Amino acid sequence: MLVWLGVFAVIFVGSHLLLSHPFRAPLVSRFGEPAFLAGYSGFAGVTLALLINTYRYTPTGMPLWPVGDALWMAVTVIMLIASILLVGSFMGNPALPKAGATTAPNTATGAFVVTRHPMNWSFALWAACHIAVFPTWPNLILSGAIAFLALVGSALQDRKKEALQPDRWRDWEARTSFWPFAAVISRRARLAGFGWIVPGGGVLFWLAATWAHRPAAGVAAGIWRWIG
Protein backbone atom coordinates (compact mmCIF):
# COMPACT_ATOMS: atom_id res chain seq x y z
CA MET A 1 0.00 0.00 0.00
CA LEU A 2 2.88 2.37 0.70
CA VAL A 3 4.00 2.08 -2.92
CA TRP A 4 0.50 2.87 -4.18
CA LEU A 5 0.35 5.83 -1.82
CA GLY A 6 3.53 7.15 -3.41
CA VAL A 7 2.14 6.57 -6.90
CA PHE A 8 -1.07 8.47 -6.17
CA ALA A 9 0.92 11.26 -4.50
CA VAL A 10 2.99 11.68 -7.67
CA ILE A 11 -0.15 11.65 -9.82
CA PHE A 12 -1.90 14.17 -7.56
CA VAL A 13 1.03 16.61 -7.48
CA GLY A 14 2.13 16.08 -11.08
CA SER A 15 -1.33 16.54 -12.55
CA HIS A 16 -1.83 19.77 -10.61
CA LEU A 17 1.45 21.23 -11.81
CA LEU A 18 1.02 20.10 -15.41
CA LEU A 19 -2.60 21.26 -15.72
CA SER A 20 -1.86 24.57 -14.00
CA HIS A 21 1.11 25.43 -16.19
CA PRO A 22 2.28 23.76 -19.47
CA PHE A 23 -1.02 22.05 -20.33
CA ARG A 24 -3.37 24.83 -19.30
CA ALA A 25 -3.10 27.14 -22.32
CA PRO A 26 -3.48 24.46 -25.03
CA LEU A 27 -6.37 22.78 -23.21
CA VAL A 28 -8.18 26.08 -22.65
CA SER A 29 -7.64 26.97 -26.31
CA ARG A 30 -9.13 23.66 -27.43
CA PHE A 31 -12.01 23.18 -24.96
CA GLY A 32 -12.64 26.65 -23.50
CA GLU A 33 -12.13 27.98 -19.99
CA PRO A 34 -15.35 26.60 -18.39
CA ALA A 35 -14.80 23.07 -19.71
CA PHE A 36 -11.14 23.15 -18.67
CA LEU A 37 -11.97 24.31 -15.15
CA ALA A 38 -14.64 21.62 -14.80
CA GLY A 39 -12.25 18.93 -15.99
CA TYR A 40 -9.41 20.26 -13.86
CA SER A 41 -11.57 20.34 -10.73
CA GLY A 42 -12.96 16.88 -11.40
CA PHE A 43 -9.55 15.32 -11.99
CA ALA A 44 -8.12 17.05 -8.93
CA GLY A 45 -10.99 15.74 -6.81
CA VAL A 46 -10.56 12.18 -8.06
CA THR A 47 -6.79 12.11 -7.54
CA LEU A 48 -7.13 13.66 -4.08
CA ALA A 49 -9.79 11.11 -3.12
CA LEU A 50 -7.56 8.26 -4.31
CA LEU A 51 -4.64 9.67 -2.33
CA ILE A 52 -6.61 10.10 0.89
CA ASN A 53 -8.38 6.75 0.61
CA THR A 54 -5.09 4.93 0.02
CA TYR A 55 -3.58 6.76 2.99
CA ARG A 56 -6.43 5.59 5.22
CA TYR A 57 -5.74 1.95 4.41
CA THR A 58 -1.94 2.13 4.56
CA PRO A 59 -0.45 0.75 7.82
CA THR A 60 1.18 3.58 9.76
CA GLY A 61 4.12 1.67 11.18
CA MET A 62 6.33 2.90 14.01
CA PRO A 63 6.98 6.63 14.49
CA LEU A 64 10.30 7.76 13.06
CA TRP A 65 11.10 9.97 16.07
CA PRO A 66 9.66 10.60 19.54
CA VAL A 67 6.99 13.29 19.92
CA GLY A 68 6.61 15.09 23.22
CA ASP A 69 4.88 18.15 24.63
CA ALA A 70 7.66 20.52 23.55
CA LEU A 71 7.16 19.57 19.90
CA TRP A 72 3.38 19.80 20.26
CA MET A 73 3.72 23.30 21.74
CA ALA A 74 5.92 24.45 18.84
CA VAL A 75 3.49 22.98 16.32
CA THR A 76 0.56 24.65 18.08
CA VAL A 77 2.18 28.08 17.65
CA ILE A 78 3.13 27.42 14.04
CA MET A 79 -0.42 26.31 13.24
CA LEU A 80 -1.71 29.59 14.67
CA ILE A 81 0.58 31.46 12.27
CA ALA A 82 -0.61 29.23 9.42
CA SER A 83 -4.24 29.97 10.30
CA ILE A 84 -3.64 33.72 10.25
CA LEU A 85 -1.88 33.42 6.89
CA LEU A 86 -4.77 31.41 5.48
CA VAL A 87 -7.40 33.94 6.57
CA GLY A 88 -5.19 36.82 5.41
CA SER A 89 -4.74 35.27 1.98
CA PHE A 90 -8.33 36.17 1.09
CA MET A 91 -7.80 39.87 1.80
CA GLY A 92 -6.75 41.58 -1.44
CA ASN A 93 -4.80 38.69 -2.95
CA PRO A 94 -3.66 39.73 -6.46
CA ALA A 95 -2.99 36.09 -7.36
CA LEU A 96 -6.56 34.88 -6.83
CA PRO A 97 -8.58 33.93 -9.95
CA LYS A 98 -9.79 36.89 -12.02
CA ALA A 99 -7.27 39.16 -10.35
CA GLY A 100 -4.93 39.07 -13.33
CA ALA A 101 -6.35 42.26 -14.78
CA THR A 102 -5.91 44.19 -11.56
CA THR A 103 -2.78 45.97 -10.39
CA ALA A 104 -1.04 44.58 -7.35
CA PRO A 105 -1.32 46.83 -4.28
CA ASN A 106 1.19 49.64 -3.98
CA THR A 107 2.14 48.48 -0.51
CA ALA A 108 2.11 44.99 0.97
CA THR A 109 -0.09 44.77 4.06
CA GLY A 110 -1.37 42.07 6.35
CA ALA A 111 -0.42 38.51 5.46
CA PHE A 112 1.33 39.70 2.28
CA VAL A 113 3.94 41.44 4.41
CA VAL A 114 4.92 37.98 5.62
CA THR A 115 4.90 36.33 2.18
CA ARG A 116 3.23 37.00 -1.16
CA HIS A 117 1.93 33.41 -1.06
CA PRO A 118 0.20 33.26 2.35
CA MET A 119 -2.34 30.61 1.36
CA ASN A 120 0.18 28.15 -0.01
CA TRP A 121 2.55 28.75 2.87
CA SER A 122 -0.31 28.01 5.28
CA PHE A 123 -0.72 24.63 3.54
CA ALA A 124 3.03 23.99 3.68
CA LEU A 125 3.18 24.85 7.39
CA TRP A 126 0.16 22.62 8.04
CA ALA A 127 1.94 19.76 6.27
CA ALA A 128 5.20 20.34 8.15
CA CYS A 129 3.37 20.41 11.49
CA HIS A 130 1.58 17.15 10.74
CA ILE A 131 4.84 15.49 9.75
CA ALA A 132 6.47 16.72 12.96
CA VAL A 133 3.87 15.26 15.34
CA PHE A 134 2.89 12.21 13.28
CA PRO A 135 6.20 11.00 11.86
CA THR A 136 5.23 7.91 9.89
CA TRP A 137 6.11 7.00 6.32
CA PRO A 138 2.53 7.27 5.03
CA ASN A 139 2.15 10.72 6.56
CA LEU A 140 5.53 11.80 5.22
CA ILE A 141 4.32 10.91 1.73
CA LEU A 142 0.88 12.53 2.08
CA SER A 143 1.92 15.71 3.90
CA GLY A 144 5.16 15.96 1.93
CA ALA A 145 3.18 15.91 -1.31
CA ILE A 146 0.97 18.74 -0.06
CA ALA A 147 3.96 20.84 1.05
CA PHE A 148 5.78 20.19 -2.24
CA LEU A 149 2.74 21.15 -4.31
CA ALA A 150 2.16 24.31 -2.27
CA LEU A 151 5.71 25.63 -2.49
CA VAL A 152 6.64 24.52 -6.00
CA GLY A 153 3.22 25.69 -7.19
CA SER A 154 3.90 29.12 -5.66
CA ALA A 155 7.27 29.40 -7.40
CA LEU A 156 5.73 28.41 -10.73
CA GLN A 157 2.91 30.88 -10.17
CA ASP A 158 5.50 33.64 -9.85
CA ARG A 159 7.07 32.61 -13.16
CA LYS A 160 3.65 32.58 -14.86
CA LYS A 161 2.70 35.99 -13.48
CA GLU A 162 6.07 37.42 -14.52
CA ALA A 163 5.32 36.34 -18.09
CA LEU A 164 1.72 37.59 -18.08
CA GLN A 165 2.29 40.81 -16.14
CA PRO A 166 6.04 41.52 -16.31
CA ASP A 167 5.96 45.03 -14.90
CA ARG A 168 3.15 44.61 -12.37
CA TRP A 169 4.27 41.29 -10.94
CA ARG A 170 7.99 42.08 -10.81
CA ASP A 171 7.14 45.26 -8.94
CA TRP A 172 5.01 43.22 -6.53
CA GLU A 173 7.87 40.75 -6.09
CA ALA A 174 10.23 43.63 -5.30
CA ARG A 175 7.96 44.70 -2.43
CA THR A 176 7.21 41.22 -1.07
CA SER A 177 9.01 37.93 -0.54
CA PHE A 178 8.54 34.27 -1.36
CA TRP A 179 10.06 33.14 1.94
CA PRO A 180 8.15 34.18 5.09
CA PHE A 181 9.43 37.39 6.71
CA ALA A 182 12.28 37.78 4.20
CA ALA A 183 10.92 41.13 2.98
CA VAL A 184 10.58 42.35 6.57
CA ILE A 185 14.11 41.27 7.46
CA SER A 186 15.51 42.97 4.35
CA ARG A 187 13.38 46.07 5.11
CA ARG A 188 11.49 45.90 1.83
CA ALA A 189 8.25 45.66 3.81
CA ARG A 190 7.05 46.73 7.22
CA LEU A 191 5.15 44.38 9.54
CA ALA A 192 1.89 46.32 9.66
CA GLY A 193 -1.59 46.60 8.17
CA PHE A 194 -3.13 43.50 9.74
CA GLY A 195 -6.06 45.30 11.37
CA TRP A 196 -8.17 43.02 13.56
CA ILE A 197 -10.07 40.89 11.04
CA VAL A 198 -7.11 38.82 9.86
CA PRO A 199 -5.55 37.96 13.24
CA GLY A 200 -8.98 37.65 14.88
CA GLY A 201 -10.31 35.42 12.12
CA GLY A 202 -7.09 33.41 12.18
CA VAL A 203 -7.38 32.78 15.91
CA LEU A 204 -11.02 31.73 15.60
CA PHE A 205 -10.23 29.41 12.71
CA TRP A 206 -7.27 27.95 14.62
CA LEU A 207 -9.40 27.31 17.71
CA ALA A 208 -12.19 25.71 15.69
CA ALA A 209 -9.92 23.57 13.52
CA THR A 210 -7.82 22.29 16.42
CA TRP A 211 -10.95 21.60 18.50
CA ALA A 212 -12.40 19.58 15.60
CA HIS A 213 -9.20 17.57 15.34
CA ARG A 214 -10.18 15.20 18.16
CA PRO A 215 -13.60 14.14 16.80
CA ALA A 216 -12.34 14.12 13.20
CA ALA A 217 -8.97 12.40 13.63
CA GLY A 218 -9.11 10.96 17.14
CA VAL A 219 -6.17 13.06 18.34
CA ALA A 220 -6.38 16.21 20.46
CA ALA A 221 -4.52 19.12 18.87
CA GLY A 222 -3.64 22.70 19.71
CA ILE A 223 -4.41 24.06 23.14
CA TRP A 224 -7.12 21.40 23.50
CA ARG A 225 -4.37 18.89 24.30
CA TRP A 226 -3.93 20.66 27.62
CA ILE A 227 -7.29 22.26 28.41
CA GLY A 228 -9.73 19.87 26.74
C-alpha positions as CSV (number, residue, x, y, z in Angstrom):
1,M,0.0,0.0,0.0
2,L,2.9,2.4,0.7
3,V,4.0,2.1,-2.9
4,W,0.5,2.9,-4.2
5,L,0.3,5.8,-1.8
6,G,3.5,7.1,-3.4
7,V,2.1,6.6,-6.9
8,F,-1.1,8.5,-6.2
9,A,0.9,11.3,-4.5
10,V,3.0,11.7,-7.7
11,I,-0.2,11.6,-9.8
12,F,-1.9,14.2,-7.6
13,V,1.0,16.6,-7.5
14,G,2.1,16.1,-11.1
15,S,-1.3,16.5,-12.6
16,H,-1.8,19.8,-10.6
17,L,1.5,21.2,-11.8
18,L,1.0,20.1,-15.4
19,L,-2.6,21.3,-15.7
20,S,-1.9,24.6,-14.0
21,H,1.1,25.4,-16.2
22,P,2.3,23.8,-19.5
23,F,-1.0,22.0,-20.3
24,R,-3.4,24.8,-19.3
25,A,-3.1,27.1,-22.3
26,P,-3.5,24.5,-25.0
27,L,-6.4,22.8,-23.2
28,V,-8.2,26.1,-22.6
29,S,-7.6,27.0,-26.3
30,R,-9.1,23.7,-27.4
31,F,-12.0,23.2,-25.0
32,G,-12.6,26.6,-23.5
33,E,-12.1,28.0,-20.0
34,P,-15.4,26.6,-18.4
35,A,-14.8,23.1,-19.7
36,F,-11.1,23.2,-18.7
37,L,-12.0,24.3,-15.1
38,A,-14.6,21.6,-14.8
39,G,-12.3,18.9,-16.0
40,Y,-9.4,20.3,-13.9
41,S,-11.6,20.3,-10.7
42,G,-13.0,16.9,-11.4
43,F,-9.6,15.3,-12.0
44,A,-8.1,17.1,-8.9
45,G,-11.0,15.7,-6.8
46,V,-10.6,12.2,-8.1
47,T,-6.8,12.1,-7.5
48,L,-7.1,13.7,-4.1
49,A,-9.8,11.1,-3.1
50,L,-7.6,8.3,-4.3
51,L,-4.6,9.7,-2.3
52,I,-6.6,10.1,0.9
53,N,-8.4,6.7,0.6
54,T,-5.1,4.9,0.0
55,Y,-3.6,6.8,3.0
56,R,-6.4,5.6,5.2
57,Y,-5.7,1.9,4.4
58,T,-1.9,2.1,4.6
59,P,-0.5,0.8,7.8
60,T,1.2,3.6,9.8
61,G,4.1,1.7,11.2
62,M,6.3,2.9,14.0
63,P,7.0,6.6,14.5
64,L,10.3,7.8,13.1
65,W,11.1,10.0,16.1
66,P,9.7,10.6,19.5
67,V,7.0,13.3,19.9
68,G,6.6,15.1,23.2
69,D,4.9,18.1,24.6
70,A,7.7,20.5,23.5
71,L,7.2,19.6,19.9
72,W,3.4,19.8,20.3
73,M,3.7,23.3,21.7
74,A,5.9,24.4,18.8
75,V,3.5,23.0,16.3
76,T,0.6,24.7,18.1
77,V,2.2,28.1,17.7
78,I,3.1,27.4,14.0
79,M,-0.4,26.3,13.2
80,L,-1.7,29.6,14.7
81,I,0.6,31.5,12.3
82,A,-0.6,29.2,9.4
83,S,-4.2,30.0,10.3
84,I,-3.6,33.7,10.3
85,L,-1.9,33.4,6.9
86,L,-4.8,31.4,5.5
87,V,-7.4,33.9,6.6
88,G,-5.2,36.8,5.4
89,S,-4.7,35.3,2.0
90,F,-8.3,36.2,1.1
91,M,-7.8,39.9,1.8
92,G,-6.7,41.6,-1.4
93,N,-4.8,38.7,-2.9
94,P,-3.7,39.7,-6.5
95,A,-3.0,36.1,-7.4
96,L,-6.6,34.9,-6.8
97,P,-8.6,33.9,-9.9
98,K,-9.8,36.9,-12.0
99,A,-7.3,39.2,-10.4
100,G,-4.9,39.1,-13.3
101,A,-6.4,42.3,-14.8
102,T,-5.9,44.2,-11.6
103,T,-2.8,46.0,-10.4
104,A,-1.0,44.6,-7.3
105,P,-1.3,46.8,-4.3
106,N,1.2,49.6,-4.0
107,T,2.1,48.5,-0.5
108,A,2.1,45.0,1.0
109,T,-0.1,44.8,4.1
110,G,-1.4,42.1,6.4
111,A,-0.4,38.5,5.5
112,F,1.3,39.7,2.3
113,V,3.9,41.4,4.4
114,V,4.9,38.0,5.6
115,T,4.9,36.3,2.2
116,R,3.2,37.0,-1.2
117,H,1.9,33.4,-1.1
118,P,0.2,33.3,2.3
119,M,-2.3,30.6,1.4
120,N,0.2,28.1,0.0
121,W,2.6,28.8,2.9
122,S,-0.3,28.0,5.3
123,F,-0.7,24.6,3.5
124,A,3.0,24.0,3.7
125,L,3.2,24.8,7.4
126,W,0.2,22.6,8.0
127,A,1.9,19.8,6.3
128,A,5.2,20.3,8.2
129,C,3.4,20.4,11.5
130,H,1.6,17.2,10.7
131,I,4.8,15.5,9.8
132,A,6.5,16.7,13.0
133,V,3.9,15.3,15.3
134,F,2.9,12.2,13.3
135,P,6.2,11.0,11.9
136,T,5.2,7.9,9.9
137,W,6.1,7.0,6.3
138,P,2.5,7.3,5.0
139,N,2.2,10.7,6.6
140,L,5.5,11.8,5.2
141,I,4.3,10.9,1.7
142,L,0.9,12.5,2.1
143,S,1.9,15.7,3.9
144,G,5.2,16.0,1.9
145,A,3.2,15.9,-1.3
146,I,1.0,18.7,-0.1
147,A,4.0,20.8,1.0
148,F,5.8,20.2,-2.2
149,L,2.7,21.2,-4.3
150,A,2.2,24.3,-2.3
151,L,5.7,25.6,-2.5
152,V,6.6,24.5,-6.0
153,G,3.2,25.7,-7.2
154,S,3.9,29.1,-5.7
155,A,7.3,29.4,-7.4
156,L,5.7,28.4,-10.7
157,Q,2.9,30.9,-10.2
158,D,5.5,33.6,-9.8
159,R,7.1,32.6,-13.2
160,K,3.7,32.6,-14.9
161,K,2.7,36.0,-13.5
162,E,6.1,37.4,-14.5
163,A,5.3,36.3,-18.1
164,L,1.7,37.6,-18.1
165,Q,2.3,40.8,-16.1
166,P,6.0,41.5,-16.3
167,D,6.0,45.0,-14.9
168,R,3.2,44.6,-12.4
169,W,4.3,41.3,-10.9
170,R,8.0,42.1,-10.8
171,D,7.1,45.3,-8.9
172,W,5.0,43.2,-6.5
173,E,7.9,40.7,-6.1
174,A,10.2,43.6,-5.3
175,R,8.0,44.7,-2.4
176,T,7.2,41.2,-1.1
177,S,9.0,37.9,-0.5
178,F,8.5,34.3,-1.4
179,W,10.1,33.1,1.9
180,P,8.1,34.2,5.1
181,F,9.4,37.4,6.7
182,A,12.3,37.8,4.2
183,A,10.9,41.1,3.0
184,V,10.6,42.4,6.6
185,I,14.1,41.3,7.5
186,S,15.5,43.0,4.4
187,R,13.4,46.1,5.1
188,R,11.5,45.9,1.8
189,A,8.2,45.7,3.8
190,R,7.0,46.7,7.2
191,L,5.2,44.4,9.5
192,A,1.9,46.3,9.7
193,G,-1.6,46.6,8.2
194,F,-3.1,43.5,9.7
195,G,-6.1,45.3,11.4
196,W,-8.2,43.0,13.6
197,I,-10.1,40.9,11.0
198,V,-7.1,38.8,9.9
199,P,-5.6,38.0,13.2
200,G,-9.0,37.7,14.9
201,G,-10.3,35.4,12.1
202,G,-7.1,33.4,12.2
203,V,-7.4,32.8,15.9
204,L,-11.0,31.7,15.6
205,F,-10.2,29.4,12.7
206,W,-7.3,28.0,14.6
207,L,-9.4,27.3,17.7
208,A,-12.2,25.7,15.7
209,A,-9.9,23.6,13.5
210,T,-7.8,22.3,16.4
211,W,-11.0,21.6,18.5
212,A,-12.4,19.6,15.6
213,H,-9.2,17.6,15.3
214,R,-10.2,15.2,18.2
215,P,-13.6,14.1,16.8
216,A,-12.3,14.1,13.2
217,A,-9.0,12.4,13.6
218,G,-9.1,11.0,17.1
219,V,-6.2,13.1,18.3
220,A,-6.4,16.2,20.5
221,A,-4.5,19.1,18.9
222,G,-3.6,22.7,19.7
223,I,-4.4,24.1,23.1
224,W,-7.1,21.4,23.5
225,R,-4.4,18.9,24.3
226,W,-3.9,20.7,27.6
227,I,-7.3,22.3,28.4
228,G,-9.7,19.9,26.7
